[in-house]
């Protein structure tokens, strides 16, 4: 029985047990799940002589050949090394499909599965935790020491130095998602160049607050009418530790800004002039998305949206146990309004 806690994950990756032939990475940090799965896959391939072959399988592959996963994992290779299969929890890749492989033991290859934020009693998670030849590894949002290690490793590889104040400022802006954090650090490295030095000014000029970026993804998806994405991003942010009430508040600010912009446009101002005069100004990367949202929403529809948001905010304050559900339902309702489906139920 191998259940690897979040703080034990790096030690497992540094020295994986060779008898473990099936590994599930799960948790709220999707970027970290993907990163660790990639690291383990490469390490597992190099463990064999000759090296194993890395293969990625998804539902499309299994729709046409349902038995392919088992065949690839249990086929004795004639020339190269065994197959290292990476896949992700999905419609086909579920506990029912994987149970014979995990309980029966993968004979030749290595199976690596990327899962979501699974509860302790989730069937897929318990399947991997209870098998003597499998492991389930938790991947949650980075703690400060994890982020400092990530910064140190990336900067060392690029031969870039950083002042102590800049390091502190950088770590404060990271942490919502490993992939986002890595991207922000690499963007900073690209800005100063190999052998460069990072000070606080560079951090403030280049690196966005990852938590704010996560909120922006939610509000932008809702305002663009992308219901599935808005709900998924909302759930992901809450799982990473973001407050549902903070999400609702950020959404309220975004839609208030849309309403002010739409009102100015209806008064005859040009979109270019309105965007240029906004305070605080929009980040240049947000301008196109915001402009597209302005075209999607009318003033009456935005007034209705703001009423929905206010109702949800009040309900979340009064019923803390339901705030996560209320925030997700709000995002879905707002996104559905874009397509004219104003019959979406208002949060109560």
N, C-alpha and C positions, 0 to 999 in steps of 0.2 A: 504494500500500500504506500504510494508516493504522492503526497500532497505537498507541493513546494510553495511555501509562503512567499509573499512579495519580496521580503528582505533576504530570502534565500535564493532568489532566482539567479543572481549574478554568479554566485558560487556554483550553482548547478551548471550554468553555461560554461564556466571556466574549466570544469572537470566533469563532463557528463558521464553518467554511469553507462558502460557499454552494454549492460543487460537490458537497459531501457530502450525499447524499439518503437514505442509510440508515445508521442508527447502532445498534450493539449495546452496551448497558451490561451488564457481567457482573462477578461477584466475590463474595466472602464476605459483604459487608455489604449485606444485602437492602434495608435502609432507605435506604442511600445510592444503590443502584441505582434504586429507585423515585423518590427525590427528584430525582436528576439527570435522569431520563427526563422528569419533569414540567416541570422548568426548561427543558429543551431544547424540549419540545413547545410551550410557551407562546412561547418566543423564536422558534421556527420559524414559528409562526402569524403573528406580528407582522412577519415579514420580508417578507410579501407584501402587495400592495395591490390589492384589498381583502384583509384578513387571512384566513389559512387557517382551515379548519374542523377542530376537534379531534374525533377519533373514537377510541373504544376498542373493539377487537375481541378476542374470545376464542374458545375452542373451540365454544361454543354457537352463535355467529354463523356460524362456518365449517362446522359440521356440516350446517346447513341450506343453506348456499351456499358450497361449497368455493372458488369463484373470486372471492369478494367482495373479498379483500385486493388482488388484482391489479387488479380493476376499479376499486376506489376510488382506488388510487394512480395509475392511468394514465388516468383520465377527465379530459378537459379541462373545467374548470368554466365554465358559461355566465354565471353572475352573481357568486357569491362567489369566495373564494380557493381554492387547492388543498387537498386533504385531508391532514391531519397524523395519521397512524395510529399509535396506541400499542398494542402487544400484548406478550405474554410468551411465552417459550419453553414449549412444552407438547406435548401429544400430537399436535396438528395443526400447531402453529407450530414447525417444525423446519427443519433445513438443506435437506431435499428440497423443501419448499414454497417456501422463500425464495431458493433458488439462482437460478432464472430471473429473479427481481426484482432481486437484488443484482448478478449478473453481467451481466444485460441492461441494467441501469440503470433507476432509477425516473424516468419521464419527467415527471411532473407534481407529485405530492405528496412527502411526506417520511415515511419509515418509521422508527419507533423501537421497538426490541425490548429487553425486559428478560430477561436470562438468569441462570443460576445461577453457581456457582463453577466456571467452565469451565477445563479444563486447556489448556496451550498447543497441543496437537495435536487439540483438539476440533473436529469438522467445522464446527459453527456459527461458532465463533470464527475459524477460519482463513478461512472464507468472507468474513467482513466485513473481516478484516485484509488480504486480498489484493486486494480490489476497489479500484480507483482512485476510485470514487464512494461508498465506504462507510468506516465507521470502527468500531473495537472499543475501548471505553473501560473500563479496569479500575477497579473500585470495591472497595477494601479498607478494613479498619477504620481509623478516623481516627488520625492521629498527633497529638501534643500541640499542634503549631501549628495543625492543622486544627480541633481542638476549641476552641482559644482564639479562632480566627476565627469559629466558629459562635456561641460565647458572646457575643463582641463584637457581631456582627450582630443577634442576637435582642434583646440588651439595649438597643442603640442604637435599634432600631425601637420599643421599648416605653418609651424614655426612662427606663431604670432604670440606676442606677450600682452598682458592686460594688467592695469593697475588694480589695486585692492578695492578702491572705491567703485571702479567700473565693473569689477567682478560682482560686487554686491548689488549694484544697480541692475546688472544683466540677469542675475539669478532671480531677482524680485519680479522680473517681467516674464519669466518662463514658468512652465509647470503644468499647464492644462492638458497637454498632449505631447508625447515624445516626438512625434513627427513634426509638429509645429515648432517645438523648442529647437530641435536640430536644424530645421530650416532657418529659424531666426539667427542662430549662431553662425551658420554657414554664410548667411547673407552678410553678416557683420565681417566675417573673415574675408569675403570677396571684396568688401568695401575698402578695408585697410591694406589688403594685399599680403602675399607671403612675406614673412619677416617684419611685418608692421607691428604697431603698438596701438592698443585700444584704451582710450580714456573715456570718462563719463560722457563727454560731448558726443563721441561716436555712438555710444549706446543710445543716448537720447535721440539722436538724429536718425538712426537706422532701425532700431529694434522696436517693434510694437509690443504692447502688452498682450501676451498670449490669451489671458483670460478675456480681454476685450475682444480679441479676434474671434474667440469662440462665441461670444454674444452676438457679434456682427454676423456670423454665419447663420445663426438662428433667425435674427430679425430680417436679414436680407432674403432668406428662403421664404419666410412667411409673407413678406411684402411682394415677392415675385410670384406668389401662387404655387410654390413648390411644397405641397402639403407633406408628402412623405419625408422629404429632406428636412423640413422644419421640425417635424416631430422627432425624427431620428437625432438631429443635432441637439434638440432640447433634452432628450433623454440622456444623450452622451454627456452633455455639460453637467446635468444633475448628478449623474453617476461619478463624475470627476470631482464633485464637491461644490459645484456652483449652486447658489441659492436660487430656488424657483422664483422667489419674490424679486431677486435681482434681475432675472431673465424678463419677468413681466415689466419691471421698471425700465429696462433697456428698450424693450419693445415699445413702451409708451413714449419714450423720448424719440425714438425713430419715427413713429407714426405722427407725432406732433410736428416733427420737422417736415415730413411729407405734406402734412396739412397746410403748414405755413407756405411751403413752396407752391403747392397746388393753388392756394388762394392768390398768390402773387401772379401766377400764370393766368388765372382767370381774370385778373385785373388788367391784363395786357402786357405784362413784362415778358421778356424773352427768357427761355430756360437758361441760356448761357449767362445772362446778366444775373439772374437769381442765384445760380450756383456760385458765381464769382463773389457775390456779396454776402454769402452765408457766413455766420459767425457762431461757433468756431468753424473754420473752413473745412470742407470735405477733403479727405485724403485723395490724392489724384487717382489712386487705384479704385476708389469707391464711386467716382463721378459717373461712369457709364452705367453702373448698376442702379445707382440712385435715380439717374435721369430716366432709365427704362421703367422704374417703379412709378415715377411721377406720371408717366404716360398711361399706366395701367389703372390708376386710381382717380376717381372723380371726387370732388369736394364732399358731396352728400355721403358717398360710400366711406370716405375717410372719417367723417363725423360718426358714422355708425360703428366703424372700427374702434375709434377712441372710446366710445361708450362701452363696447364689449371689453376693452382692456381695463377700463376703470372698474367694471363689475367684477372682472377676474381678480384684479388687485385687491379689492375689498374682501372678496371671498377667500383669497389666499391668506390674508391677515387674520381672518376670523376662524379659519379651519386649517391650521398648520399641517395636520396629518394628510390633508388632501392637496397641498400646494403643488406638488409635482404633477399630479394628474390634472389639476386645473391649468397649469402652465402649458402642458402638452395639448390639452383640448383647445386652449386659446389659440395656439399656433396653427392647429388644424383648421379652426374656424376662420381665422384671418386669411389663410391661404385659399380656402374655398371661396371666400368672397371675391377673389380676383376673377374667377370664372363665372361670377354672377350667381353662385349658389348661396344666396343670402339666407337660405332656410337652415343653414348650419346652426346647430343648437348653441345658444349663448351659454357661457359658463355661469353657473348659478352661485 
